[in-house]
Amino acid sequence: MKILKFGGTSVGSAERMKAVVNLINNEEPKIVVLSAMSGTTNTLVQIAEKLYQNENQEANEIISSLHDKYKQVVETLYTSDEKKKLAYELLNEHFDYLKAFTQDLFTVHEERAVLAQGELLSTALFQLFLEEQGINSVLLPALNFMKIDENEEPDAAYIAEHLKKELEKYPGVNLFITQGYICRNTFGEIDNLKRGGSDYSASLIGAAADATEIQIWTDIDGMHNNDPRVVKNTHPIAELSFDEAAELAYFGAKILHPSSVLPAKQKNIPVRLLNTMQPEAKGTTILSESEGGKIKAVAAKDGITAIKIKSSRMLLAYGFLRSVFEVFERYKTPIDMITTSEVAVSLTIDNNKALNEILAELAEFGQVEVDQDQTIVCVVGDFISQRSAANLKIFESLQQIPIRMISYGGSKNNISVLIDSANKTKALTKLNEGIFERDITNA
């Protein structure tokens, strides 16, 4: 069995949904994981924000506008009056549900139920279209088998057990449709795997089903060697290892959710990144091992804050670093990079939610300096710590870029540098010229 995940742009219109049907309509056993239609989740977030602010009239207006958008999809997607009638009934059910939230106080748990409506709508409409086309398929409710535990981590054993039970209900069926992103929490309430979680859903489902392959279909032909939104003349990478893909996803490659590699890696299931707009393109294949001996790609992660704690008296004292890390642990704030010197420790975070509280506690250890609007640039390959020539090429490319921090040796798969975000475009362009030998300026 294969797992095929289609993102929001892949199901973003009636035309795109029809194209997806052409890609999945064969006898090969598969589970198709769908995101919400593009733009829907953002709109649902807006609705939730209005409800939190008790701006119920404004929320109602946004709900009605979104409802109108889906009515247009129904008119374009279906040809039979019977299926259009069923689709309109489906829309009314979901949008009446949304409007009901405007009648009372709004809570966090209700917000998650609101956000779940995007995937519930896209899968229900898609399944109805498959029925109209006479394609034998079953809609599997993800809320029946996807679950997170008390630590908001996927409950892999529960998912595997309950997915198996769901599949066993339909012997002889080769095509299943389910929702990405949404799940239940340990209390049985509707929850989610956070933004971008449909990739994670596909990987978790693939691991639970012992899939032969997981396919992530988006609107770009694989993971590129640099950011195509910033740098010209990038190209897709044919193969990556799981570790390389994880590094790139974490440090800014938007095509793949950072968490989605691990379940596939644990079960050694190949992951393919493919393009619904160009299905003939080879895309990127992620395997346990890939071609070695060269730098694969560059990625950049924005919104970084650098913090330096300087204390000549305490830095070398036993337990000092532990005490610093415990501050971040208390506020559930992960650290990306860390460097130390004789008198100071510098580190980076990408979540400023508790920044003021963290800085107040760190001030007890010494002088604290903060630099915001920073970017981590990550260069990924499977050889970096062993190839001095490649390392030289990286830093020669960046010789005109002021570097705030360097992370080197923590992983054989990457070298990371911290720079001011204002220098990001120049840094990525110079790395493309210096590493991949492409003439960006004359392209």
KAHUBEL-V418186 format. One record per pair of residues at least 24 apart in sequence whose ideal C-beta (glycine too) atoms are under 8 Angstrom apart, sorted by the first residue. I is the first residue (numbers start at 1). J is the second residue. If there is no record, write none. Layout:
i->I j->J
i->I j->J
This chain:
i->1 j->29
i->1 j->30
i->1 j->31
i->1 j->209
i->1 j->210
i->1 j->211
i->1 j->212
i->2 j->28
i->2 j->29
i->2 j->30
i->2 j->31
i->2 j->211
i->2 j->212
i->2 j->213
i->2 j->214
i->2 j->215
i->3 j->30
i->3 j->31
i->3 j->33
i->3 j->202
i->3 j->203
i->3 j->205
i->3 j->206
i->3 j->209
i->3 j->211
i->3 j->213
i->3 j->214
i->3 j->215
i->4 j->30
i->4 j->31
i->4 j->32
i->4 j->33
i->4 j->202
i->4 j->215
i->4 j->217
i->5 j->32
i->5 j->33
i->5 j->34
i->5 j->35
i->5 j->180
i->5 j->198
i->5 j->199
i->5 j->201
i->5 j->202
i->5 j->214
i->5 j->215
i->5 j->216
i->5 j->217
i->6 j->32
i->6 j->33
i->6 j->34
i->6 j->35
i->6 j->217
i->6 j->276
i->7 j->35
i->7 j->38
i->7 j->198
i->7 j->216
i->7 j->217
i->7 j->218
i->7 j->219
i->8 j->35
i->8 j->36
i->8 j->37
i->8 j->38
i->8 j->39
i->8 j->40
i->8 j->41
i->9 j->38
i->9 j->218
i->9 j->219
i->9 j->276
i->10 j->35
i->10 j->217
i->10 j->218
i->10 j->219
i->10 j->276
i->11 j->35
i->11 j->37
i->11 j->38
i->11 j->122
i->11 j->126
i->12 j->37
i->12 j->38
i->12 j->39
i->13 j->37
i->13 j->73
i->13 j->76
i->14 j->73
i->14 j->76
i->14 j->77
i->15 j->76
i->16 j->276
i->17 j->77
i->17 j->125
i->17 j->126
i->17 j->129
i->18 j->77
i->18 j->129
i->19 j->276
i->20 j->126
i->20 j->217
i->20 j->276
i->21 j->129
i->21 j->130
i->21 j->133
i->21 j->135
i->23 j->217
i->23 j->276
i->23 j->279
i->24 j->175
i->25 j->133
i->25 j->135
i->27 j->174
i->28 j->174
i->29 j->174
i->29 j->175
i->30 j->174
i->30 j->175
i->30 j->176
i->31 j->140
i->31 j->176
i->31 j->177
i->31 j->178
i->31 j->205
i->31 j->209
i->31 j->211
i->32 j->175
i->32 j->176
i->32 j->177
i->32 j->178
i->33 j->178
i->33 j->179
i->33 j->180
i->33 j->198
i->33 j->201
i->33 j->202
i->33 j->205
i->34 j->119
i->34 j->122
i->34 j->123
i->34 j->126
i->34 j->177
i->34 j->178
i->34 j->179
i->34 j->180
i->34 j->198
i->35 j->118
i->35 j->119
i->35 j->122
i->35 j->180
i->35 j->181
i->35 j->198
i->36 j->118
i->36 j->119
i->36 j->121
i->36 j->122
i->36 j->181
i->37 j->73
i->37 j->118
i->37 j->121
i->37 j->122
i->40 j->66
i->40 j->117
i->40 j->118
i->40 j->121
i->40 j->122
i->41 j->115
i->41 j->118
i->41 j->195
i->44 j->114
i->44 j->115
i->44 j->117
i->44 j->118
i->45 j->115
i->47 j->98
i->47 j->114
i->48 j->106
i->48 j->111
i->48 j->114
i->48 j->115
i->51 j->101
i->51 j->102
i->51 j->106
i->51 j->110
i->51 j->111
i->51 j->114
i->52 j->106
i->52 j->111
i->54 j->106
i->56 j->102
i->56 j->103
i->57 j->102
i->59 j->101
i->59 j->102
i->60 j->99
i->60 j->102
i->63 j->95
i->63 j->98
i->63 j->99
i->63 j->102
i->64 j->95
i->66 j->95
i->67 j->91
i->67 j->95
i->70 j->95
i->70 j->121
i->70 j->125
i->73 j->125
i->74 j->125
i->77 j->125
i->77 j->129
i->78 j->128
i->78 j->129
i->78 j->132
i->79 j->132
i->80 j->132
i->83 j->128
i->83 j->129
i->83 j->131
i->83 j->132
i->86 j->128
i->87 j->125
i->87 j->128
i->90 j->121
i->90 j->124
i->90 j->125
i->90 j->128
i->91 j->121
i->94 j->120
i->94 j->121
i->109 j->189
i->109 j->190
i->112 j->189
i->112 j->190
i->112 j->191
i->112 j->192
i->113 j->189
i->113 j->190
i->115 j->182
i->115 j->192
i->116 j->143
i->116 j->179
i->116 j->181
i->116 j->182
i->116 j->190
i->116 j->192
i->118 j->181
i->119 j->179
i->119 j->180
i->119 j->181
i->119 j->182
i->119 j->198
i->120 j->179
i->120 j->182
i->122 j->179
i->123 j->177
i->123 j->178
i->123 j->179
i->126 j->177
i->127 j->177
i->130 j->175
i->130 j->177
i->135 j->175
i->136 j->173
i->136 j->174
i->136 j->175
i->137 j->173
i->137 j->175
i->137 j->176
i->137 j->177
i->138 j->170
i->138 j->173
i->138 j->175
i->138 j->176
i->138 j->177
i->139 j->176
i->139 j->177
i->139 j->178
i->140 j->166
i->140 j->167
i->140 j->176
i->140 j->177
i->140 j->178
i->141 j->178
i->141 j->179
i->142 j->178
i->142 j->179
i->142 j->180
i->142 j->182
i->142 j->183
i->142 j->201
i->143 j->179
i->143 j->182
i->143 j->183
i->143 j->184
i->143 j->190
i->145 j->208
i->146 j->182
i->146 j->183
i->146 j->184
i->146 j->201
i->146 j->204
i->146 j->205
i->147 j->183
i->147 j->184
i->147 j->185
i->147 j->186
i->148 j->183
i->148 j->184
i->148 j->185
i->148 j->186
i->148 j->191
i->148 j->193
i->149 j->186
i->150 j->186
i->152 j->185
i->152 j->191
i->154 j->183
i->154 j->193
i->154 j->200
i->154 j->204
i->154 j->263
i->156 j->204
i->156 j->207
i->156 j->208
i->156 j->263
i->159 j->204
i->159 j->205
i->159 j->208
i->160 j->207
i->160 j->208
i->160 j->209
i->163 j->205
i->163 j->208
i->163 j->209
i->164 j->208
i->167 j->209
i->178 j->205
i->193 j->259
i->196 j->257
i->196 j->258
i->197 j->257
i->197 j->259
i->198 j->257
i->199 j->256
i->199 j->257
i->199 j->259
i->199 j->260
i->200 j->257
i->200 j->259
i->200 j->260
i->200 j->263
i->202 j->260
i->203 j->259
i->203 j->260
i->203 j->261
i->203 j->262
i->203 j->263
i->203 j->264
i->203 j->271
i->204 j->263
i->206 j->263
i->206 j->264
i->206 j->267
i->206 j->269
i->207 j->263
i->207 j->264
i->207 j->266
i->207 j->267
i->207 j->269
i->210 j->267
i->210 j->269
i->211 j->267
i->211 j->269
i->212 j->269
i->212 j->270
i->213 j->269
i->213 j->270
i->213 j->271
i->213 j->272
i->214 j->264
i->214 j->269
i->214 j->270
i->214 j->271
i->214 j->272
i->215 j->271
i->215 j->272
i->215 j->274
i->216 j->255
i->216 j->256
i->216 j->260
i->216 j->271
i->216 j->272
i->216 j->273
i->216 j->274
i->217 j->274
i->217 j->275
i->217 j->276
i->218 j->255
i->218 j->273
i->218 j->274
i->218 j->275
i->218 j->276
i->219 j->275
i->219 j->276
i->219 j->277
i->220 j->255
i->220 j->275
i->221 j->274
i->221 j->275
i->221 j->278
i->221 j->281
i->221 j->282
i->221 j->283
i->222 j->255
i->222 j->273
i->222 j->274
i->222 j->275
i->222 j->281
i->222 j->282
i->222 j->283
i->222 j->284
i->223 j->248
i->223 j->253
i->223 j->255
i->223 j->256
i->223 j->273
i->223 j->284
i->223 j->297
i->224 j->253
i->224 j->297
i->225 j->296
i->225 j->297
i->225 j->298
i->225 j->432
i->225 j->436
i->226 j->297
i->226 j->298
i->226 j->299
i->226 j->428
i->226 j->431
i->226 j->432
i->226 j->436
i->227 j->252
i->227 j->253
i->227 j->298
i->227 j->299
i->227 j->300
i->227 j->428
i->230 j->300
i->230 j->424
i->230 j->425
i->230 j->428
i->230 j->429
i->231 j->425
i->231 j->428
i->231 j->429
i->231 j->432
i->231 j->440
i->232 j->440
i->232 j->443
i->233 j->432
i->233 j->438
i->233 j->440
i->233 j->443
i->234 j->432
i->236 j->281
i->236 j->282
i->236 j->283
i->236 j->284
i->237 j->284
i->237 j->296
i->237 j->297
i->238 j->282
i->238 j->284
i->238 j->285
i->238 j->291
i->239 j->284
i->239 j->285
i->239 j->286
i->239 j->287
i->239 j->290
i->239 j->291
i->240 j->284
i->240 j->285
i->240 j->286
i->240 j->287
i->240 j->290
i->240 j->296
i->240 j->297
i->241 j->286
i->241 j->287
i->241 j->288
i->241 j->289
i->241 j->290
i->241 j->382
i->241 j->413
i->242 j->286
i->242 j->287
i->242 j->288
i->243 j->382
i->243 j->411
i->243 j->413
i->244 j->290
i->244 j->296
i->244 j->297
i->244 j->380
i->244 j->381
i->244 j->382
i->244 j->413
i->245 j->271
i->245 j->284
i->245 j->286
i->247 j->299
i->247 j->378
i->247 j->380
i->247 j->411
i->247 j->413
i->247 j->414
i->248 j->296
i->248 j->297
i->248 j->299
i->248 j->378
i->248 j->380
i->250 j->301
i->251 j->299
i->251 j->300
i->251 j->301
i->251 j->376
i->251 j->378
i->251 j->380
i->251 j->414
i->251 j->416
i->252 j->299
i->252 j->300
i->252 j->301
i->252 j->302
i->252 j->376
i->252 j->378
i->253 j->297
i->253 j->299
i->261 j->286
i->290 j->382
i->292 j->382
i->292 j->383
i->293 j->383
i->294 j->381
i->294 j->383
i->294 j->390
i->295 j->379
i->295 j->380
i->295 j->381
i->295 j->384
i->295 j->390
i->295 j->393
i->295 j->394
i->295 j->435
i->295 j->436
i->296 j->380
i->296 j->381
i->296 j->382
i->297 j->379
i->297 j->380
i->298 j->377
i->298 j->378
i->298 j->379
i->298 j->380
i->298 j->428
i->298 j->431
i->298 j->432
i->298 j->435
i->299 j->377
i->299 j->378
i->299 j->380
i->300 j->375
i->300 j->376
i->300 j->377
i->300 j->378
i->300 j->424
i->300 j->427
i->300 j->428
i->301 j->336
i->301 j->350
i->301 j->375
i->301 j->376
i->301 j->378
i->302 j->375
i->302 j->421
i->302 j->424
i->303 j->350
i->304 j->336
i->304 j->348
i->304 j->349
i->304 j->350
i->304 j->374
i->304 j->375
i->304 j->376
i->304 j->418
i->304 j->421
i->305 j->348
i->305 j->349
i->305 j->350
i->305 j->352
i->305 j->355
i->305 j->370
i->305 j->371
i->305 j->372
i->305 j->374
i->306 j->346
i->306 j->347
i->306 j->348
i->306 j->370
i->306 j->371
i->306 j->372
i->306 j->374
i->306 j->404
i->306 j->405
i->306 j->418
i->307 j->346
i->307 j->347
i->307 j->348
i->307 j->349
i->307 j->358
i->307 j->359
i->307 j->362
i->307 j->368
i->307 j->369
i->307 j->370
i->308 j->344
i->308 j->345
i->308 j->346
i->308 j->368
i->308 j->369
i->308 j->370
i->309 j->344
i->309 j->345
i->309 j->346
i->309 j->362
i->309 j->365
i->309 j->366
i->309 j->367
i->309 j->368
i->310 j->343
i->310 j->344
i->310 j->366
i->310 j->367
i->310 j->368
i->310 j->369
i->311 j->343
i->311 j->344
i->311 j->365
i->311 j->366
i->311 j->367
i->312 j->342
i->312 j->343
i->312 j->366
i->313 j->366
i->314 j->365
i->314 j->366
i->315 j->340
i->315 j->342
i->315 j->343
i->315 j->344
i->315 j->345
i->315 j->366
i->316 j->342
i->320 j->365
i->321 j->345
i->323 j->365
i->324 j->362
i->324 j->365
i->327 j->358
i->327 j->361
i->327 j->362
i->328 j->358
i->330 j->361
i->331 j->357
i->331 j->358
i->333 j->358
i->336 j->376
i->336 j->416
i->337 j->376
i->337 j->405
i->337 j->407
i->337 j->416
i->337 j->418
i->338 j->407
i->339 j->405
i->339 j->406
i->339 j->407
i->346 j->404
i->346 j->405
i->348 j->374
i->348 j->376
i->348 j->405
i->348 j->418
i->371 j->404
i->371 j->420
i->373 j->420
i->373 j->421
i->373 j->422
i->374 j->404
i->374 j->418
i->374 j->419
i->374 j->420
i->374 j->421
i->375 j->418
i->375 j->419
i->375 j->420
i->375 j->421
i->375 j->423
i->375 j->424
i->375 j->427
i->376 j->416
i->376 j->417
i->376 j->418
i->377 j->416
i->377 j->417
i->377 j->418
i->377 j->419
i->377 j->424
i->377 j->427
i->377 j->428
i->377 j->431
i->378 j->414
i->378 j->415
i->378 j->416
i->379 j->414
i->379 j->415
i->379 j->416
i->379 j->431
i->379 j->435
i->380 j->413
i->380 j->414
i->381 j->413
i->381 j->414
i->382 j->412
i->382 j->413
i->383 j->412
i->384 j->412
i->384 j->413
i->384 j->414
i->384 j->415
i->385 j->409
i->385 j->411
i->385 j->412
i->386 j->412
i->391 j->415
i->393 j->434
i->393 j->435
i->394 j->431
i->394 j->434
i->394 j->435
i->396 j->434
i->397 j->430
i->397 j->431
i->397 j->433
i->397 j->434
i->397 j->435
i->398 j->427
i->398 j->430
i->398 j->431
i->400 j->426
i->400 j->430
i->401 j->426
i->401 j->427
i->401 j->430
